[in-house]
Amino acid sequence: MTTSSISETQLAKSEKARLHRALGRWDLVLLFVVAVFNLNVVPSIAANGGITVWLWIISILLFFLPQGVAVIELAHRYPGEGGVYLWAKEEFGDFHGFLSGWCYWTNNMMYVPTVMLYFVGVSVFILGPGHASLADKKAFAVTVSLTLLALLVVLNILGLGVGKWINNVGSIGTGIAAAALIGLGVIVWLHFGTTLSAADFRIPSNSHSLLNSFGVICFGLVGLELASVMGDEIKEPQRILPGAVVWGGVISGALYIAATLTLLLAVSKKDINVLEGIMQAVGHMANRAGAAWIVPPFALMLSLSIAGIGSAWLAGSARIPFVAGLDSCLPKWLGKVHPRYGTPYAALIVHATVSTILVLISFLGSGVQETFQKMLSLAVVLQLVPFLYMFGAILKIGLNPAAGRGRYSKRVLVLAGSSGWLMTMLGIVFAFYPAQQITPILSYETWMAGGTLAFIGLAVFFFYVYGHRKPQPAAGL
């Protein structure tokens, strides 16, 4: 290795070492809750009726629990910054690590804007139900969503010591909003009953849109891996991460099922709006319970929750191009750390810039709800690709007699890996079925196929353009 190569590697490592360990045990639990339990995906799922409750239960057992096993096992074997990028790289090689991290990052370029749009649909209710129509105006939706995105970028550049409080406040807002939603649902059910019947829990004759919901459910259940992406910024990760994963997973799974049931109790599935469905339910139940005053404060709590979700995913996914920049698979300036705040500011800015461009492009010729659904579906596909690698990694470890004992036995790893990998593949395939809000099916399929191929093609391009620049150690070093 040349002197210049050694100095560059040492510089990269020294910059990486300046990341601050700011996340404690309860910071992680709250991060998991705000990252996994996203009320914004519930309306698009509940719009398919009570049958989706069974899908939640199946997905929690066969996808979510194996995800927890995989995260704990792989974080134990490969601690450090990078998460899904690092795990796939160690088990399958450099390109697969890069592709896993690339899909994880680029999916959030699609997903973070959907969170911003959902913020728009909810925040207008703080002004009162009479202002709800503002959310359907493109100019208003674009302005508010991009302003929030810019604010979150600035706060996360200031550091996780600041950014984590957005996540924590968002998690508290999530808890309050979920408790209010479920509490109102119980009150209305006890006093007025419900139109929901046993027939609503049966498989419908037209199940195409239901298949799309399955992919979105798997997407909604990801997030336990997020803290490991920031592994070098956790205090004592080996000790506190497993317990935080368990607590965050149990709370999130229970909240998802309860919120879906509550929404179905309050609003007919055919009347659910994918952007304003939660506010629809709260407004309807609050009026029936004589508590209409609760709508604006509920909208405020839910808006805080959504901002926390956006912050968590923005901060977490930006660590992927940061690590890839250090590995020279992407331009090395993406691996820069802010000299004062110790954050990957270049990666955060690039992420926000690309998300802004995608928001502007996706609004061309589409309404707000259709834009939301299209971006969400493409995000589902890209998000689940790294999980094929993650479950494949624990399956490979479980089947390898030479692999040492980790947190779990080989049998548990094989079962979790097989179940999780199969469910992930089904989630990807089913995401290509259009949701019921999508009417031009050909346009949707073109968007999905073209978007998936474009992002994977860019991954191949960047890896083979920049991959050869990675310093190679000389023999004997």
N, C-alpha and C positions, 0 to 999 in steps of 0.2 A: 504494500500500500504506500502511495507517495505521501510526502510530508503535507502537501496541500489537502489530500483526501483525509488524512488523520485529523488535521486542524478543523476541516469542515464537519466531520463526524463529531468531534469533541464539542464544537460550537453548538451543533444541533442538540446534543445530549444536555449541554449546560442550559440551553434555552428551555428544554422540556422539564428539567429539574426545577425551574423557577415557578412551575405551576403550584398554586397554593392549595394545601389540604384544608378545605373549608367545610366539608360535609361530614356531620356527625350522624349518630344512629337515627334520631328522629327526623333529621333533615332528609335522610334516605327514605324513611317510611312515608313522609309527606310527599317526597318527590315521586315515589311509586304510585301513590294514590292519585296525584294530580296528572301523572303521565298516562296511567292505565285507565282510570275511570274518567272517560270523556263523555259528558252528557250530550255533546254535539252529535255523536253517532247514533244515539238512542232513537230519535225520531225516524231516521231513514230506515232503521231496522224494525221498529214497532209498526211502521206503516204496512207491514206484511201480516199483521195480526198476531194472535196468541201463540201460534205455532212457533214463533221466534223464541219463546221462553224455553222450549225444548232444545232449540239450537244453542241457546246460551249454556244450558246445563251440559250438553254433549261437548261443546267447545271447551268449557272450563275443565271437564274431566280428561279429555283426550288431547287438548292443545295447551291450555294454560298451566295445568299442573306439571306436564312434561317440560314446559318452558322454565318453570321454577327450578326443576331438577338440573336442567342444562345450564342455566345461569350460575347456580351455586357451584356445580362441578367444574365448569370451565373457568370461572373466576378464581377458583381455588388452584387449578393447575396453571393458569396463565394470568397472574395478577398484573395489572398495569394499565396504562391508557390505551384505548382503542376498542375494547369489547369485541363486537362481532367481526371487526376488521382483524384484530390480533388473533382471535381464535381460529378463523378460517385460514389465515396465513400460516399459523403454526401446524395445523393439521393437514392442509391441502396444498400449500405452496403460495408463493407471492401473488400470482395473478388471481387466484381464487380469493385470497384475502382482500386484494384491491377491489375485485368485483363485488364482494359482500359489503365492504365499506362504502363503495360508490353507490350501490343501490340503497343502502341505509341512509346515506346523505341526500341523494337526489329525490328519494321519495318524500323527504321532509321539505324539499323545495316545493313540492305539490301540496303536502299536508298542512304545513304552516299557513299558507294562504287560505285554506278552507277553514282553519281555526279563526283567522281574522274575519272572514266573511260571516262565520257564525257569531262572532262578537258583535258585528253590525246588527244581525237579526235580533239579538237579545238586548243590546244596550239601548235601543230606541224605546224600549218599554220603561226605562228609568224615567223618561219624560212623560209617561202615561200611555195607555193603550191607543189613544187617538193618534199617536205618531208612528204607529207600526208600519204604515205604508212607506215610510222613508227607506226601509230596508230593501224595498224592491226597486229603488232608483239607482241605476248603475253609477252615476257620478258620485252620489253620496256614499254608496258601498265601497267604491274604489278609494275615495279620499280617506274615510275613517279607517279602513283596513290597513292601508299603507302607512298612515300616521302611527297606528299602534305598532306595526312591524318596526318602524324606525325607532320608536321609543324603547322597545324591548332589546333591540340591538345595542343601543347606547348603554342601557342599564347592565347588560351582560358583558360589555366591554369593560365596564367599571369593575367587574370581577364577580366570582361566585359568592363572595362574601356579601355582595349587594344583590346579585341575581337570585341567590337562593331564597331571599325573602319574598321575592315575587312568587316563586314556586310555593313557599310555605303559606303565604297569604292566599294564593290560589287554591291550595289544598283545603284551607279552612273555609274558604268560600264554597268549595265543592261540597264539603260536609254539611254546611248550613243549608245550601240550596237543596241537596239531596234529602236532608231531614225534613225540610219544609214541604217538598214535593210529596214525599211518602206520607208524611203526617196528614196533609190535606186529602190525599187519596183515601186514607183510612177513615177520616171523618165523613167524607162524601159517601163512601161505601156503606158505612154503618147507618147513616141517616137516610140515604136515598137509593141504595142498591146500585146495580150496574146493568148495562145492556150486554156486557161480556158474557158469553155462554160457552158451554163445553165444545160446541161446534167450531168456535174460533181457534181451538187448540188442535184441530185436525189439519192434515195436509190439504191445501186447496187444489182444485182441479188444474188451475194454471199456476205452476210452481216456478216459472222462469225467474221472476223477480225475487222469489224466495232464495234461489241459488245465489244471487248477487248479495243478499243479506248475509249468507254464510261467510262469504269472503270478508264482508265488512265487520262481522262479529270477530273473526280471527284477528283482523286489523285492530279492532277495539281492545283486544286482550293483549296486545304487545306493550312492552314498556318495562318489564322487569329487568331487561338487559341494559337499560339506559344508564344506570349508575356505573356499570362496569365499563362503559365507554369513557367515563371520567374517573377511571380507577386510580390515577395518580393524584386525584383531588379529594379522596376519601380518607378520613382519619381511621386508622387501624382497619382497613378493608377486610382482612381475613377474619377478624373477630366479629364485626358488626353486620357485614353484608348478609349472611344467611338468615338471621333473624328478621332483618328488615324486609327481605324478599318475602318471607312467610307472612308477616303482618300486612304488608302492602297488597299481596295477592289475595288474602282472605277478605280484607275490607273491600277491595275493588270488585271482586266477583259477586259478593253479596249485594253491593250497591247497584250493579248492572241489572241483575234480575229484578230487584225491587223497583227500580226506576222504570223498567220496561213494563212491568205489570201495572204500575200506577198510571203511566201514560195511556195504556189501553183501557183502564177503568174509566178514565176521564174523557177521552176523545175517541170517536169512531175512527177506525184505521183509515178509511177512505178520506177523512177530513184532515189527516195529520200533515202539516207543513214541515218539510225537512229542515228548514232554517229556524222556524218559530214554533215547532211542535211542543217543546217544553213550556214555553210561555203561553201557548194556547191552552195546555192542560192546566197550568196554574191559574190562569185567568178564569177559565170555566169553573174549576173547583172552588176558587175563592169567591166567585159570585154566588154559587149555590150555598156556600157555607156562611155567607154574609160577611166576608172578610176581604173585600175588594182592595182594601188599603195595602194588602201584603204584596201586590204585584210589583210596584216600583222597587221596594227594598229587596225583593227576591231577584229582580232583574239585576240589581247592583251586585248582589252576592254571586250570581251566576256569571256576570261579566268579569268579576275578579277571578273566578275559577277559570274562565276561558283564557284570560291574559296569562295566568299561571301555566296553563297547558302549552300555550304558544311559547312562553319563555323556556319551559323545560325542554321541549323538543328542539327549539332553536339552539339552545346552549349545548345539549347533548350531541346532536347530529353534527354541529360545527367542529367537534373534536375529531371527526373522521378525516376530513381534508387536512386538518392540522397534522395528524399523525402521518397521513399519506405524503404530505409535503416534506416532513422530516425524512421519510423513506425515499424521497425523490421520485415517487410514482406520479405525483402532481408537481406543478411548479413549486420550488422550494420556499418561495416567499409565503406560501400558505402555511408553512410551519413556523412563522414568526410569532413571538410572544411580545405583548405590549411591555415596553421597558418599565412602566410604572405600575400597571395594574396586574401584570402576570396572567393575561388572558390571550387566547388565540384570535386576536382582533381581525387579522386579515381574512381568516376563514369565515368569521361571523359576517363581515361586510360583504364578501362574495356571495354567501348564502342569501342574504337579504336582497342583494341586487338581482340575482337570478329569480328569486321568488317574486319580486316586483314585476319583472318582465313577463313571467308566466301569468300573473294575475291579469295584466293588461291584455295579453294575447287571448287568454281564455274567455274574456268578456266579448270578444268580437263575434257578433251574431248570436249570442246566447243570453238567456235570462239569468238572473242571479241564482235561482234554485238549480237550473240545469248545469250551470257552471260549477256550482258546489258539488253536485253529484258526479260529474265527469272527472273533476280533479281528485275527488275522494277515491273513485274506482281505480284510477291509474296509480295513485299513492298506495293502494292496497297491494297491487301486483309488485311494485318495486320494494315495498316494505317487507314482504314475505320472502323474497329471494334470500336475504341473509339468514332467515330462519331455516331454510333448507340446509345451509351450511352448518348452522348451529346444531340442529338435530343430527345431521350427518356426522358431525364431529364426535358427539357423545356415543353415537352408534358405532363409529369406528373404534373409539376407545374401549367400548364394552366388548367388542369382538376381538380385540387384540390381546392375546394372552400375555404379551410382554409389557403391556401398560401397567404401571403401578396402581395400587389402590388409592383412590381419591376420597371424596366425601361419600360416594355411594357405591354399592356393589355393582359388579358387571351386569347382573340380571336386571337391576333397576335401570341402568343406563341403556341397555338394549331395548327394554320395553318402552321407556320414555322416548328414546330416539326414534323407534319405529312408529309409534303413535303420533308423535309430534310431526315427523317428516310427512306422513300420509295426510294428516289434516292440513298441513301447510300447502301441499301440492293441490289438494282439493280447493282450498281457499283461493289460490291463484287462478285455477281454471274457472271457478264459478264467478270470479270478479269480471270475467268477460261477458257474462250475461247482463244485459242492460237492466237497470232498476226501473220501476214503473214511472219515474219522473222523466225518463228519456224516451222521446218519441221518434226522432230520426235515427233508427237503429244502425243503418249503414254508416252514418257519420260517427256514431259512438264507437262502432267496431274499428273504424279507420283510426280514430283518436287513440284507442287502446293499443291496437297492434302497432301503429306507427310510433306512438310514444314509447312503448316498451322497447322496440327495436332501436329507436334513436338513442335512448339512454344507455342501453347495453353496448351499442356500437361506439358511443363516446367513451365508455369505459375501456374498450379494447384499444381505441385510438390513443387515449392518454397513457395507458400502461405501456404500450410498445413505443411511444414517442419519448416518454420521460423515464421509463423503467431502466433503459441502458445507462442512464446517468448515475444510478445508484453505485456508490463506491464498493468495489469488491475487494475483500481482504486478500493479500498476497499469501502464497503458500508458506506455512509455518507460523502465520500470525493468528 
